[in-house]
Amino acid sequence: MDELKGSAATRAKNKYNAQNYDSLRITAPKGRKAELQAHASQHGESLNKFVNRAIDNQVKQDNEKDAD
């Protein structure tokens, strides 16, 4: 019985994620992931949040430079 609930819950989560999020796959040299996770954790963030913040900051910086 628990397997059916878990399986249905997993399907529901996957469906929600597919409808609401895009997925990006990034690669980094071995060991870099742990380094980035530790940095994010020190700042109270998940690795995903840290990467998204870094991307947002770089896009903002690039857009400001392009506007000049």
N, C-alpha and C positions, 0 to 999 in steps of 0.2 A: 504494500500500500504506500509506504514512504517513497519508494522508487517512482511511482506514478506522480506523486505530488512534486517531487524534486524534478522529475523530467518535465512536467508541465510548467513548473516555475522557471526552469532553465529555458524552455522554448519561449515563454512569455518575455523573459529578460532579453533574449537574443532578438526577438521580434522588435521590442521597444528600442534596443540599441541600433538595430538596422534602420529603423525609421527616423531616429533622432540624432544620430552621430555619423560622421565620416571617420574612417579608420586610416591611420597613417602608420607605416612601418619604417622605422629608422634603424640604422645600424651604427655601431660604434666599436672601436677596438676593444678587445677583451680587457676587462677590469674597469673600463670607463663607466659602465652602467652602475656599478657599486659606488663609484666616486660621485656620480651625479645623484644617486639616491641618497647618499649621506649628506650631500650639500642641501638637497631639497628638504630632507628631514630636519636639518639644523635650522631651517627657516620655516618649519611648521607646514610644509607642503608635501603633497604626493609628487612622485616623479612626473606624472602626467600634468599636474597643475604647474609644476616648475617649467616643463618644456613648453606648455602653452603660453605661460607668462613671458618666457624668453623669446618666443616667436612674435608675440604681440609687441614686445618692446622693440625688436629689430624692425618689424614692419613700420611701426610709428617713426622710428629713427630714419628709416629709408624714405618714408613719405615726407618728413620734414626737410630732409636733404634735397629731395626732388622739387619741393616747392620753392627752394631758394634760387 
